[in-house]
Structure formats: structure tokens, C-alpha cells
Amino acid sequence: MNYRQNLKPVFQFVICAVFFSSIACAEKETLASAEDLSISEDFKNPIGFYDANPTFSWKLPVLENNKSQSAYQIVVATSKDLLPDNADLWDSKKQDTDQSVWIKYEGKPLESRQKVYWQVKYWNQDEEASAWSDTNHFELGLLSNNDWSAKWIGLDTKKEKVMGSQENIIHRPQYFRKGFELSNDVASARLYITAKGVFDVAINGEDVSDDVMPPGYTPYKERIETITYDVTDLIESGQNTIGVELASGWHSGRLGWMKSLWLDTETPKALCQLELTMKDGSKEVIVSDESWKGTTNGPIRLSEIYDGETYDANLEMEGWTTNNFGDNSWEAVNAFSVEDTIRLEPKRHTTVKNKIELATKGLIKKDGAAIFDLKQNMVGVPLLKVPMKKGQTLKVRFAEMLSPDGTFYTENYRTAQSTNYYTASEDGVISWSPKFTFHGFRFVELSGYDASKEPSKDWVTGIVQYSDFEENGTFTSSHKKLNQLQSNIVWGLRGNFFDIPTDCPQRDERMGWTGDAQVFGPTSIFNADVYKFWASWMQSVRESQYENGGIPFVVPDVLYNNKVSSGWGDVCTIIPWKVYYRTGDVAILEENYEMMKEWVAHHKATSKDYISSMNSFADWLQPYPANGNNKGDTSHSLIGTAFFAHSAKLTAQTAGILGETEGQAKYEALFKSVAEAFENEFFDETGKVKDVTETQTSYLLALAFDLLSEDKQANAKKHLLETIEAADNHLRTGFLGTPLLSQVLDETGEIDLMYKLLFNETYPSWFYSINQGATTIWERWNSYSKEEGFNPMSMNSLNHYAYGAIGEWMYERIAGIAPLEAGYKSIRIAPEPRQPLTSAAASVNTPYGKVSSSWEILNNEFQLEVVVPPNTTAKVSIPANTQNELMLNGVSFKENSNIKLLKTNNDAFELLVQPGNYKFIAKL
């Protein structure tokens, strides 16, 4: 007998008793650690972070025994070496809760420049503890104007007038440089930089980043975003040089279709602060100031967002960002102190990047020019590799479509010249892309190249640019045109999420129209990781709000006309609520609650007896308007009153979430008063619209926003169906009505009719534009037809995401994935299969992990595969002949303890499903 072996457990017990006499033995860490750690709006290990009071989130790994979380512990420290046992900033201790997202930091105050490290562990439903997660970190940027010792620098570019078709003052792009010497080796270096304009920066001849047109677009009179770069690897002991290129961008370029908006713009300026920590612990700071030199005599001669870029290679300054460059001909820059009136704050969402490359798919030679077809309407710039002779000037034009005769259709660009020029300095193949402009296009036309060379497709590559977010959801089906619609929705999102949500990317506009944004928000959140994008833009909305509570048509506001529109200004209540419901983060409500209240007060101030008199763009671009007006036929007063009620209701719901009980009661009462006034003013006793034009949208607003008493709702639905039937079962809705169409028909049980409207092929319908060759969502239902050509209106964008709002219904009802509780803590998976579909599938990355639903009808069986992530539950509805057994993974579902039958009816099983992967098969 081996007595030593038998005594081993005894010794272990004694050790535990001695060292842990008051508690049980230390918990054994049996579970894999938490994954996908992030802070605030899904930032992962950011540098130059904006928020000194972040929230923490993580996902539980997918494990067979990981159904839910029962507790967590977060530790935060100034050094990773202190984790997990000696956290000096915050130790949350073990918190008994299933909350794994949006945990508020409650530690010591954090400061500008501070680098913070954190870890988390969790306990599952069986009280089993995980290992500590990998160490994550974030580094704060400069949080206050007081952190800046640098000065704004710039040259007097207003003296140079370039007269074009618009006779506008154009600021020449500027080049700045500064040499400096370091006597010690660098341990770390941070470059804090921004511009009144857009910039590019290099150190010692190396690009600092691949950002496109930073810092981005904000209400410049209120706030300018700053960017932080880690440039440690670019700094050398001894001599160094930093160089900055600067162009007008949104700040100082012409912006808007009215000359009065851009005729007198401020000279672009740059602000730059390089902070160095040496290996001996000493610090040095290099700042932009009077010691810098500048010139406007560089190769980029002109660069405007609307009009394009002109580049002269003869003026290239080789090595101008290196030490070996003579700048004797450069002039001293003007320097200006940082203002107190304009806040400098770290950028709170991702910069624009080069995201996708598109190869040329078609090539046409016409009238001495070459036309390159990318087969996809896109936004960005071309990468050109073109043979040229010295002194030739290449002309580069863009178009979204060609006219039937093969010529460029550019009438819809209006005054935006959208043309680039490149002058060659030598014979050979140039390689060039414009830097400080962007274009909306499918076709690129080149002229002025070496005529002895035969054009080839590799001359032009499309560089797709948009804010640096990743795919968040997917959708596909058995129907080719429905899949094309999904593609068009995604490409519309990519094309119009260029630092802000724009209405269009090609004409003399490209502004943050609020109405377009509010209807497309939910669809965008499913398709892309854009929470931080929306949160950032909502800050701009708050900053742009008028003193009387009104919200401008466009944000950032460049019109400054103090005018508002119902359905447009309501973006300030709709987007925060929609974002909250899909993320579960109360921060988006906390930040915007005061703005919401002020907007509702503005609604009230522009109403009499709760009936709105607010201006409105109304049901914009409704097809077949009887009045011939772009605003459609639905009463402006009806629309304004409906949105007054809806915003009051959303504000009440927000108050309830935030624990503002008095506010909740106030706005609930206001909603009821406005709804009652709406019903009495616009609907008769039979539930029919009275005294104003009867439209589909008038009924949709009443039903979607719950503005009618119960006894009138059924009749209003009947009248809605009559208006649809009168339109030959086609929609007659514009920007405001279209997103409500699917919601109302779904909620009233008219799924078959919604399928009919979605799959219509003729005008007006989603497939109509696809049948005309659309690769993005169009501004109008009939922007172009093969029979009649282009819509004669100049306001005719072929990349306009508003009608892509139908995507929300496709994902939530065709594929069947929707949140039942904010943030998908509880999930509904309830697909609605109908002809002509035989299959559909979707997936979405929720705050808790990926959810997926994939169904197919085969041999009179409905097959549904679902994935439910840890720490959630799902209510799953499976269409079926419930007289037959429901099978799960090849056996009866009753044998699986993770499944609970909630109810059955004649045509569906209703189940409560725990986390896991499942395949259900039901007889139809």
C-alpha cells in the first residue's frame, strides 16, 4: 500500500484549512475566459479615447455548460503588471448579476493621456468561475482645450482666387513642415493633431496613418475632433521632420448648393502637438507655432469635396517630410492661439478608411476617351495607373450611370464639377489617387492620356471609402432580386456613411439630412457596427439644436436658417430610442434626454390645441402626387401632429428607462392628449381620414404611432387596405411613410400583402429600380427607367439610402431575428415564410454574441437552424402542422432540456430556447 499517495488529499485539506480557515478553498477556474472585450460603444483597445467614464462589455464564450452569467468582477489598473490582484484604479469585487454589457466605470478619476488596463472574469449559472480575460487597455486623448500648448497655423490662402463656374473662393492646399532634434532615445511618442479642414501627416518620410480626410465633419463652431497617433516607431534619435498637408474639406470648402453658404470661408488651419517620453524619463513637446514653415506651391493645386482635385506632378517636392529637404523658399506660417469657444475633443467614432477595392469590369472607348465601368455604384476615389507623356494633363470624370447614347449622365451632380486633373512631369505610367476629395460613381472617364497606348481595365481601380466599421449582420435568400436589394441596401450604407450619415455622396449636397437618417437607422445597425457612428453624430445633433429647441434640416448645420421640419427633427428622439433598443445601452438615452425634451417642447410651441403647424418636408418624394409636389399629398399638419405624439411617447419611454418617473408621467399624458387631438382632428367616427387628403401614409402614421382609439383601429386598417388596393396593390409612400408600411401591415396580420408589395416588379417598388439596373438604393422610385430614361429632376441621386429602410423588415420578419428586450437580451426568432421564397437566412452580432436564423422549405418540411448566444434566451416560433411531432437534431424536441414548449396553435410551435445551436424540422 502506498500510504504517501493516500495521504495527499489529507495534506491538501490541511493546507486549505490553515490558509483559508474562514472560507472555502479558492474557486477552481474551470471556464474559458470572457471574449471580445470592449469599452463604451464597442471600442477595442483604443488610443486617443474620448471618454473618461467608460462602460465595459464582454461576451461569454460558447461552451456547452455556459448558458448564462451569474456574476462578474472587473479590475482596472494603471499597469498590466498590477492585474488582476493589485488593481489600483478600480476593483468592482464580485457582483451577482447577469449583466455583461455596459457596466459603468466607478473607479478613480481618469485624466488626459492616461493609459488604463483592465480584465474581467465571470461566473456562469452553476457558479463556476472563468479564468481572467486577456488584459485589454485604452488610452485617453487630450480631453480639454487646456491640454493644448500648440497653436493653430496656416497661410493666408484667401488672397488666391480661383474663378470657376461658381466664382467661388478656393483655398489652395497648404504644406507645413518642422524639423527638430532629439538628444535621447524615445520610449514613446504621441501625436495629437487636428485641423480646420482636412489633413494628412508624415514623419521622417513615413505616413503616420491611412486615415482618409481626418479629422472629419462636426459642427465646427462648437466642436472640432482631434486624433491621436502612436508614432513611437517613426521617431529617431537625432534629427526628425514632421510634415502636414492641409486642404479645405468640409470646414473651409464650398458646402451646399447656395453661393451664400460658402463665399466667405475661414482659412484652413492645422493644430499639432507631438509629445515625447524619452527612455531616461524626460519629456519633450513639439508644437505647431510660428517656428513652422509653409507653402502653397505644392503639387495639389486645388482640392474641393464637390469639385475634385487638381494635381501637378511638376511641383512635387521630393523628400519634403524628411530631414534632407531645403525649405528656404517656404514662408513663416501665421499662428493663432486655441480658442476657448470651440471645444477640442477626441474623435468618438472611427475615421474614414480605404475599405474595398473594385476592379474595372467593362471598358468603352468613345470620342478619344476611355470609360471604365466598375459595375457597382460606389463612393471613394479611383486608383489610376495610366500611361502619360510629360506635360499631358489627364482629365478624370465620374458618373453614376451612362445615358442611353453612352454619354456621361452628370446632370444629377448639379454644380458639383466632380472632376480630377493630373499633369504628368515625365513619360511613363503614373500611379495616383486624389487625397482630399471623394466621388460617388460607377463610371470613370479618362482623357488626355498617352494616345499611343491601348486602354486596359487595369488602368482604373475603385477605392471604396467609408467610416471604418465592420459588417455586423448578413441576409440572404432563395430570390435573386431580393438578394440584390440587400446588396443595394449595404452599398447605400457604405456610400453614405462617410464620417456622417449623408443624404447622397455625389452632388453639391452630401449633407447630414436628418429625415433620411431617422428612417434608415435600424437597418444600418443590423448591417454594420455603427453604434459609435450614430452616438457621435447624435452629439452633433445636440450641438446643432436651436435655442428654441428646434432641430435643423441638416446636421452639422450649414444652412443656419433656424427652420425645422416634422419627421426630420424627430431624429433626435427616434435614433436614440432605436439605438438603445438594439444595443441595450442606456448611455445613448442619458446623453440625449434633455435634447428630446426640448424638441418636444418645440413641437408644442408650434402647435395649437395640440394640432401641429410645423413646417414639413412631409412624405418626401411620394410617387404620383396629386399636387405634383415633392412633398406628397399627406397633410403637413397631420404629419406634424403624428410626430409630435410619437416624440412625446419616445421621450416618456426614455424617462421610464432612466428612472425619471415625473418625466415619464408628464410625457405619457402629453402623448395621450396629442393622440386624442389627432384622432378628433383628422379621423371621423368610422376611422376614415377626414378634411385632408386620404393617403396611405396618413393611415400608416395613425396606426404605427398608436394614435387611434381601439374602436377605430380596425376600420382605419380597412381603409388603409382600400388605399393600397386602389393603387393596384402598390405603395404610394415617400420617405416618411415607407418605413411604416411593413411595420403596420405586419402588426395587423397582412404578411401576404407585405410580401406582394415587396416583390412587386413594376413602379413604384423596390424591384423596379433593380430591373432598371440599380446597384444602390435610389433617391426616387423612378430615378431612371429603360423606357423613359432619367427622371428630369436635377435632384435625382442614384445613391440614397432612405428607401433601404425595408431592410429592417427583411431581417426581422423574413429571416425572423428581432430583439424582444433591449440589446437582444431576449430574442425573437419568428420567420414568416411566403412564396416566392423557399429559403432565407440572417445573422447579427448582438452585444451578447452572434444570433442566426436560417430556414428552408424542402419536401413539405420546414427546416429551421438557429443559434442563440450565451447569456440570452430566445422565443422561437416555428411554422408547422402541429399535429405532427417537432423534431430537433433528429429526435423529438421534448427530449432536450434546453427547450420549453410555450404553446401550440394550428400552424406554429412557440418555444423558449436556451443558448445553443439547434436544427428544427417540422411538417407543414
Secondary structure by P-SEA (a helix, b strand, c coil): ccccccaaaaaaaaaaaaacccccccccccccccccccccccccccccccccbbbbbbbccccccccccccbbbbbcccccccccccccccccccccccccccccccccccccbbbbbccccccccccccccccccbbbbcccccccccbbbbbcccccbbbbcccccccccbbbbbbbbbbcccccbbbbbbcccccccccccccccccccccccccccccbbbbbbbbccccccccbbbbbbbbcccccccccccccccccccccbbbbbbbbbbccccbbbbbbbccccccccccccccccccbbbbbbcccccccccccccccccbbbbbbbcccccbbbbccccccccccccccccbbbbcccbbbbbccccccccccccccccccbbbbbbbbcccccccccccccccccccbbbbbbccccbbbbbbccccccccbbbbcccccccccccccbbbbbbccccccccccccccaaaaaaaaaaaaaaaaccccccccccccccccccaaaaaaaaaaaaaccccaaaaaaaaaaaaaaccccccccccccccccccccccccccccccaaaaaaaacccaaaaaacaaaaaaaaaaaaaacccccccccccccccccccccccccccccaaaaaaaaaaaaaaaaaaaaaaacaaaaaaaaaaaaaaaaaaaaacccccccccccccccaaaaaaaaaaccccccaaaaaaaaaaaaaaaacccccccaaaaaaaaaaaaaacaaaaaaaaaaccccccccccccccccccccccccccccccccccccccccccccccaaaaaaacccbbbbccccccbbbbccccccccccccccccccccbbbbbbbbcccbbbbbbbbccccccbbbbbccccbbbbccccccccccccccccccccbbbbbcccccbbbbbcc
